[in-house]
Amino acid sequence: MKGEKTACCGCAACADACRAGAVRMAVDGEGFRYPVVDAARCVGCGQCEAVCPMGRERGGGGGRVWLGARAKEEAVRLGSSSGGVFPVLAEYVLRRQGAVFGAAFDKSMEVVHREARGMAELEALKGTKYVQSRMDGIYRRVEALLQGGTWVLFCGTPCQAYALKRFLGREYARLVLVDLVCYGVPSPGLWRDYTAFLERRHGPLTAFSFRDKRNRDRGRTRAYTAGGREYAANLGRDLYCGMYFANLTIRPACHACGFAAPDRGSDFTLGDFWGVEKVRPEADDGKGISLVAAHTDKAREIWSEVRQFLDWFPCGEEEALQPRLKGPTPASRLRGAFMGLYRGLPPAVFFPLYEKAEAAANLARRLMRCFR
Ligand SMILES: Cc1cc2nc3c(=O)[nH]c(=O)nc-3n(C[C@H](O)[C@H](O)[C@H](O)COP(=O)(O)OP(=O)(O)OC[C@H]3O[C@@H](n4cnc5c(N)ncnc54)[C@H](O)[C@@H]3O)c2cc1C
C-alpha cells in the first residue's frame, strides 16, 4: 500500500488484511480504486504494507516449462478466450470438491472476483473481461477455505495472484495459483459509464463477450446483447476496447508493471499463444490456443494429469515470450488529455463525442489511403 498512483495496482489485499477495518477502497476521477486509511481506526500493525505485492522479489522459475495448448473439447474452447486451459485446470480442482476463484460479471455488469463450486458456476468465470475486477473479501475467503483443507484454484492478474500469495504468507499444498499474461487493467469506472451509454442507446445490457470466436478470428470479435438484440463487431471497433488498446484507459501502475516478465510467483501463467501461426501453423484453426507456463513442480504434476484433456506441444522460451512477458504496455502520450476529458465531461457527452472523433479520424485515414 504505497502513496503514489503508479505504486498501487489496486489489488485491495491491504483492505482485506486490515483486521481493524481502517482501509477502504475509494474510486478516483479516472474510475480506479485506491486504498484510503482511516487514521482514527489504524492500529499501526503494518499488515497492509506486508501484503502489498508491489516492488517485491518473486524468484521462482527453476525448471519452468513453456507449452502451447488447447482443450480437446471444442465447446470448452469456444467458451473461453484462448485455448480453454483455465476451465481444464478448474475442473481438476472441482473434481476434488474444491473452490475456483475467477472474474465474472455481476447483475449490474461490473466485474468482480467470485467463487465457483461446480460446473454451472464455472461458466460465469470463463472468458477474459477487460476491466479491473473487484477483489473485496476474496483473500480472506481463500485463506479460510485453505485452512479448512479445501482445494482452491485462484486465477487473476499477476498482481492479484501475487497479492494473494503474500496475504497467505505461507505455502498451501492445495492451492493452485494461476495468473494471466496481462496487457494492463482498464478503468472499472469507465466501463460502468460505457455500459450505461450502451443501455441508453439500446436498452438493458444482458451479456458481453470481449472475445467471441464465431468468426474463427482468434477471438477478435466482441459481442453484446442489449435490449434483447445482439451486436457483434471487430474488437478494435468497439468504442471501449478501442480506447483500451490505444493505451488510454489503463491503470497508471500497469504502465510500470514489474510482473510483465516470466517470473510471477504463481504455479501457472496463461495467455494467448501469440504467433502460433508461425510456430505451429497446423494447430491454428482460429478458435484459440493458450500459452502456458508451468512454473513449479506442483504445476508440472497437475499438468501430467490434465494434459489428457488437451492437445498440446512444448515450446521454447523464445517462441513464448510475447511483448507482455518482456515489459509493460507503454501509456499513450494522449492519456492525460483523454482522462482530462473523461473527468470533465458527463458520460452522456463524452462517449458520443469520442465516437464522432473516432469516425472522423477513420474517415481521414481512409482518405489519406486514397490519395497515397
Ligand atoms: C485484463 C486482461 C489483459 C490480458 N492481456 C493479455 C495479453 O496481453 N496477452 C495475452 O497473451 N493474454 C492476455 N490476457 C489473458 C487472456 O486473455 C486469457 O485470459 C488467457 O489466455 C486464459 O484463457 P483461457 O482460454 O485459458 O481461459 P478463459 O476461460 O478465457 O479464462 C480466463 C480467466 O481469466 C480470469 N479473468 C477474466 N477477466 C479477468 C479480469 N478482469 N481480472 C482477473 N481475472 C480475469 C477468468 O476468471 C478466468 O479465470 C489478458 C487477460 C485479462 C483479463
The ligand as an SDF file (V2000), in Angstrom:
LIG
                    3D

 53 58  0  0  0  0  0  0  0  0999 V2000
   -7.1420   -7.5660  -18.4450 C   0  0  0  0  0  0  0  0  0  0  0  0
   -6.5350   -8.7240  -19.1870 C   0  0  0  0  0  0  0  0  0  0  0  0
   -5.4900   -8.4980  -20.0850 C   0  0  0  0  0  0  0  0  0  0  0  0
   -4.9020   -9.5730  -20.7680 C   0  0  0  0  0  0  0  0  0  0  0  0
   -3.8510   -9.3370  -21.6040 N   0  0  0  0  0  0  0  0  0  0  0  0
   -3.2490  -10.3640  -22.2580 C   0  0  0  0  0  0  0  0  0  0  0  0
   -2.1310  -10.1360  -23.1290 C   0  0  0  0  0  0  0  0  0  0  0  0
   -1.6750   -9.0000  -23.3350 O   0  0  0  0  0  0  0  0  0  0  0  0
   -1.5590  -11.2100  -23.7120 N   0  0  0  0  0  0  0  0  0  0  0  0
   -2.0090  -12.4820  -23.5130 C   0  0  0  0  0  0  0  0  0  0  0  0
   -1.4380  -13.4160  -24.0690 O   0  0  0  0  0  0  0  0  0  0  0  0
   -3.0550  -12.7330  -22.7020 N   0  0  0  0  0  0  0  0  0  0  0  0
   -3.6880  -11.7030  -22.0700 C   0  0  0  0  0  0  0  0  0  0  0  0
   -4.7560  -11.9440  -21.2320 N   0  0  0  0  0  0  0  0  0  0  0  0
   -5.1200  -13.3530  -20.9520 C   0  0  0  0  0  0  0  0  0  0  0  0
   -6.0330  -13.9870  -21.9900 C   0  0  0  0  0  0  0  0  0  0  0  0
   -6.9820  -13.0520  -22.4630 O   0  0  0  0  0  0  0  0  0  0  0  0
   -6.7940  -15.1890  -21.3980 C   0  0  0  0  0  0  0  0  0  0  0  0
   -7.4840  -14.7890  -20.2430 O   0  0  0  0  0  0  0  0  0  0  0  0
   -5.8870  -16.3160  -21.0060 C   0  0  0  0  0  0  0  0  0  0  0  0
   -5.1450  -16.7280  -22.1240 O   0  0  0  0  0  0  0  0  0  0  0  0
   -6.6850  -17.5200  -20.4530 C   0  0  0  0  0  0  0  0  0  0  0  0
   -7.5200  -18.0230  -21.4460 O   0  0  0  0  0  0  0  0  0  0  0  0
   -8.1940  -19.4430  -21.3760 P   0  0  0  0  0  0  0  0  0  0  0  0
   -8.8000  -19.7140  -22.7130 O   0  0  0  0  0  0  0  0  0  0  0  0
   -7.2280  -20.4620  -20.8510 O   0  0  0  0  0  0  0  0  0  0  0  0
   -9.2950  -19.3440  -20.2450 O   0  0  0  0  0  0  0  0  0  0  0  0
  -10.6010  -18.4410  -20.0750 P   0  0  0  0  0  0  0  0  0  0  0  0
  -11.7820  -19.2770  -19.8790 O   0  0  0  0  0  0  0  0  0  0  0  0
  -10.6660  -17.4000  -21.1060 O   0  0  0  0  0  0  0  0  0  0  0  0
  -10.3000  -17.8570  -18.6250 O   0  0  0  0  0  0  0  0  0  0  0  0
   -9.9500  -16.5530  -18.3480 C   0  0  0  0  0  0  0  0  0  0  0  0
   -9.5400  -16.4940  -16.8890 C   0  0  0  0  0  0  0  0  0  0  0  0
   -9.1940  -15.1490  -16.5830 O   0  0  0  0  0  0  0  0  0  0  0  0
   -9.9890  -14.6820  -15.4950 C   0  0  0  0  0  0  0  0  0  0  0  0
  -10.2960  -13.2790  -15.7480 N   0  0  0  0  0  0  0  0  0  0  0  0
  -11.0950  -12.7840  -16.7220 C   0  0  0  0  0  0  0  0  0  0  0  0
  -11.1420  -11.4510  -16.6380 N   0  0  0  0  0  0  0  0  0  0  0  0
  -10.3710  -11.0980  -15.5960 C   0  0  0  0  0  0  0  0  0  0  0  0
  -10.0490   -9.8530  -15.0010 C   0  0  0  0  0  0  0  0  0  0  0  0
  -10.5170   -8.7040  -15.4650 N   0  0  0  0  0  0  0  0  0  0  0  0
   -9.2260   -9.8530  -13.9370 N   0  0  0  0  0  0  0  0  0  0  0  0
   -8.7400  -11.0040  -13.4250 C   0  0  0  0  0  0  0  0  0  0  0  0
   -9.0220  -12.2220  -13.9520 N   0  0  0  0  0  0  0  0  0  0  0  0
   -9.8160  -12.2640  -15.0250 C   0  0  0  0  0  0  0  0  0  0  0  0
  -11.2490  -15.5270  -15.5460 C   0  0  0  0  0  0  0  0  0  0  0  0
  -11.8930  -15.5870  -14.3250 O   0  0  0  0  0  0  0  0  0  0  0  0
  -10.6650  -16.8740  -15.9360 C   0  0  0  0  0  0  0  0  0  0  0  0
  -10.1180  -17.4530  -14.7960 O   0  0  0  0  0  0  0  0  0  0  0  0
   -5.3790  -10.8920  -20.5670 C   0  0  0  0  0  0  0  0  0  0  0  0
   -6.4630  -11.1080  -19.6880 C   0  0  0  0  0  0  0  0  0  0  0  0
   -7.0320  -10.0420  -18.9940 C   0  0  0  0  0  0  0  0  0  0  0  0
   -8.1760  -10.2990  -18.0350 C   0  0  0  0  0  0  0  0  0  0  0  0
  1  2  1  0
  2  3  1  0
  2 52  2  0
  3  4  2  0
  4  5  1  0
  4 50  1  0
  5  6  2  0
  6  7  1  0
  6 13  1  0
  7  8  2  0
  7  9  1  0
  9 10  1  0
 10 11  2  0
 10 12  1  0
 12 13  2  0
 13 14  1  0
 14 15  1  0
 14 50  1  0
 15 16  1  0
 16 17  1  0
 16 18  1  0
 18 19  1  0
 18 20  1  0
 20 21  1  0
 20 22  1  0
 22 23  1  0
 23 24  1  0
 24 25  2  0
 24 26  1  0
 24 27  1  0
 27 28  1  0
 28 29  2  0
 28 30  1  0
 28 31  1  0
 31 32  1  0
 32 33  1  0
 33 34  1  0
 33 48  1  0
 34 35  1  0
 35 36  1  0
 35 46  1  0
 36 37  1  0
 36 45  1  0
 37 38  2  0
 38 39  1  0
 39 40  1  0
 39 45  2  0
 40 41  1  0
 40 42  2  0
 42 43  1  0
 43 44  2  0
 44 45  1  0
 46 47  1  0
 46 48  1  0
 48 49  1  0
 50 51  2  0
 51 52  1  0
 52 53  1  0
M  END
$$$$
